[in-house]
Each structure stands twice: as structure tokens, then as C-alpha cells.
């Protein structure tokens, strides 16, 4: 482009005289948009809220549950959260609860944590995806530090802060009247895409001399990765579904993760979880005092939208109601004070100002 043409364009740019499309917002175009959003969002929010309310859910906090395995000499029970600070022995506690209405099939068992910030930037990055895909490398991703290697430079398997902090309480459910152990399914709790694409075991036997040679368990783990489910090779090592579920970081500090599914093939639970007295038995290993957290057990059914969550429905209703209210207010203002669209379209930079 010649210099004089470029200078002419720049002058037009500086004077804001370049050709441009500038929409003129009028009442005829804005008001229908407000009413349309309101009329669409409110029914959608009501539907979302309806399906969420139909999800049956029961929550039981067990942060302060008292040990049945560790008692003082006078028989006084101690909270497991205190016991695990003093010993590495398994502390077992038991809490009774009542389900007042039958839960329809299918019923899922979740664990919930409060005040645990899995969304912290350094925490989310602290993993080695190559390692989790079964690729054996002499070094691991630097993002895993300080949970990359031990004092002898042996690689943690798996490395990183996410894996190191993996939830390791064991939850068991019993029906109280006959102490019947409710069977729980531990397969099929992780996202299928995660199992297929993101987690693989290294080649070789799943032990310390085979696939996991020259590796050690993470600092806060009580057993090695190849011992997570030794009876099921397809659910062991990096392919263990409890590990896979934990490695998908939560977006908020209060969250839940799927732990098990109720086995509805057993007698008495075919049609759901009957209304009855139950108790939860916990092998209490996971400390939450250090970050002021709480632990919960959650029993829940689902809808086609997922678990119970009223936020989305309330948000849609709120936005729809605000748009309707604003639409009504602007309509009244327009009727009382507004000008015709034709008058506004004829306005240009040469139109004289008038009150």
C-alpha cells in the first residue's frame, strides 16, 4: 500500500471515520430478548429443580465418630481422629442411622469432604500423566515435586500431591436388625473415558520386582499401588478405580466422590434400599483436622441429570425472573417516555440537540 494511502487510512482510523457496523439497540429489539430469556429460563429452571428434588439423598457426617477398637482403660471411647494421631493401627468406628423411606434403585454410596481445596493450581498440576499411562521413565514430571522421589531417589508410584493425598477410609454398610453386610460394587465407579484413555499399568507383573520395580509407595499411603486390589488385576495398580476417581480434581472445596454402588442383585435389595435401621462401619485412616475439614457418607439415587443439585435450577429461575422484571420495567419506561424507532433511526451526527 502506498504511503499516502496508508496515511489516509490512519487519519480515518484516528478520526473514527472508517466504515463500521454499529447496532442501534432499540426497545423493539431489546424488550423481546428480555421476555424471551425470561420465558425460556423460568420453565427450564423449574424442570431442573423438579428432577433434582426427586433425587433421594441421605448424608451422615462421621468426622468425630468414636472408636470401637481403641478405648481407654476405664472403657471410655475415643474419637478415631485422635487415635490416628498416635498410632498407625487401623481405627474402626461405627455409627447407626435410620432411613425413613425406601430408596429406589439404583443407590450410590459417596464420600464427601469439606474445606479441601483440590482446585489449587499447584495441586492440580502435581501429577505425571506419562507415569499414569504406564510409561516407564527414569525421571518423573517436575510438577510432582516435592512428592516425586524419596530420600533415596526412588520414584513415588504414583507421584504428585493429588495421589499422595488420596482418600483411604474404608466404608462398610450393615442392616442393623441382622447385622447383614450390604454388598457394594467397586467396579464401574470411574468415568469410562478415564479408564480407557488416561490410566494404564506398566508392562510386567504388578509387584515391586515387575511393573513397579524401583518405585515406592507415596508418603502418606499405607500400602503400595499394586496392593490396592490384588485380587483383581484389572482394578489394581494405576487402573484402580478408587485412584482414578480421586485423580479427577474437584472444582470446589466441598465435594463428593463416588465410592461404591449398592449391589441390587442381593436378596432384600433388589428394588432399592429399604427403609430400615442401618449402621456405617469405617476403617478411619484419613486425617482432616490439619485443614479443618469434615467427612461425610452420602447415599443417593440419581436422575438423568445426575445427582441432587438445586443450584442450576435456582440459577435459571433467578436469571429468568430478573430478565422478566427488567423487561416489564423497561416496557413501562418505553411506553411512558420512549420515542418511536423511526425517530431514533433518523438521528445522525448532524442532528441538533434538543431537550
Rosetta blueprint (number, residue, H / E / L):
1 X L
2 X L
3 X H
4 X H
5 X H
6 X H
7 X H
8 X H
9 X H
10 X H
11 X H
12 X H
13 X H
14 X H
15 X L
16 X L
17 X L
18 X L
19 X L
20 X L
21 X L
22 X L
23 X L
24 X L
25 X L
26 X L
27 X H
28 X H
29 X H
30 X H
31 X H
32 X H
33 X H
34 X H
35 X H
36 X H
37 X H
38 X H
39 X H
40 X H
41 X H
42 X H
43 X H
44 X H
45 X H
46 X H
47 X H
48 X H
49 X H
50 X H
51 X H
52 X H
53 X H
54 X L
55 X L
56 X L
57 X E
58 X E
59 X E
60 X E
61 X E
62 X L
63 X L
64 X L
65 X L
66 X E
67 X E
68 X E
69 X E
70 X E
71 X E
72 X L
73 X L
74 X L
75 X L
76 X L
77 X E
78 X E
79 X E
80 X H
81 X H
82 X H
83 X H
84 X H
85 X H
86 X H
87 X L
88 X L
89 X L
90 X L
91 X E
92 X E
93 X E
94 X E
95 X E
96 X E
97 X E
98 X E
99 X E
100 X L
101 X L
102 X L
103 X E
104 X E
105 X L
106 X L
107 X L
108 X E
109 X E
110 X E
111 X E
112 X E
113 X E
114 X E
115 X L
116 X L
117 X L
118 X L
119 X L
120 X L
121 X H
122 X H
123 X H
124 X H
125 X H
126 X L
127 X L
128 X L
129 X H
130 X H
131 X H
132 X H
133 X L
134 X L
135 X L
136 X L
137 X L
138 X L
139 X L
140 X L
141 X L
142 X H
143 X H
144 X H
145 X L
146 X L
147 X L
148 X L
149 X E
150 X L
151 X L
152 X L
153 X L
154 X L
155 X E
156 X E
157 X L
158 X L
159 X L
160 X L
161 X H
162 X H
163 X H
164 X H
165 X L
166 X L
167 X L
168 X L
169 X L
170 X E
171 X E
172 X E
173 X E
174 X E
175 X E
176 X L
177 X L
178 X L
179 X L
180 X E
181 X E
182 X L
183 X L
184 X E
185 X E
186 X L
187 X L
188 X L
189 X L
190 X L
191 X L
192 X H
193 X H
194 X H
195 X H
196 X H
197 X H
198 X L
199 X L
200 X L
201 X L
202 X L
203 X L
204 X L
205 X L
206 X L
207 X L
208 X L
209 X L
210 X L
211 X L
212 X L
213 X L
214 X L
215 X E
216 X E
217 X L
218 X L
219 X L
220 X L
221 X L
222 X L
223 X L
224 X L
225 X H
226 X H
227 X H
228 X L
229 X L
230 X L
231 X L
232 X L
233 X H
234 X H
235 X H
236 X L
237 X H
238 X H
239 X H
240 X L
241 X H
242 X H
243 X H
244 X H
245 X H
246 X H
247 X H
248 X L
249 X L
250 X L
251 X L
252 X L
253 X L
254 X L
255 X E
256 X E
257 X E
258 X E
259 X E
260 X E
261 X E
262 X E
263 X L
264 X L
265 X L
266 X L
267 X L
268 X L
269 X L
270 X L
271 X L
272 X E
273 X E
274 X L
275 X L
276 X E
277 X E
278 X E
279 X E
280 X E
281 X E
282 X E
283 X E
284 X E
285 X L
286 X L
287 X L
288 X L
289 X H
290 X H
291 X H
292 X L
293 X L
294 X E
295 X E
296 X E
297 X E
298 X E
299 X E
300 X E
301 X L
302 X L
303 X E
304 X L
305 X L
306 X E
307 X L
308 X L
309 X L
310 X L
311 X H
312 X H
313 X H
314 X H
315 X H
316 X H
317 X H
318 X H
319 X H
320 X H
321 X H
322 X H
323 X H
324 X H
325 X H
326 X H
327 X H
328 X H
329 X H
330 X H
331 X H
332 X H
333 X H
334 X H
335 X H
336 X H
337 X H
338 X L
339 X L
340 X L
341 X H
342 X H
343 X H
344 X H
345 X H
346 X L
347 X L
348 X L
349 X L
350 X L
351 X L
352 X L
353 X L
354 X L
355 X L
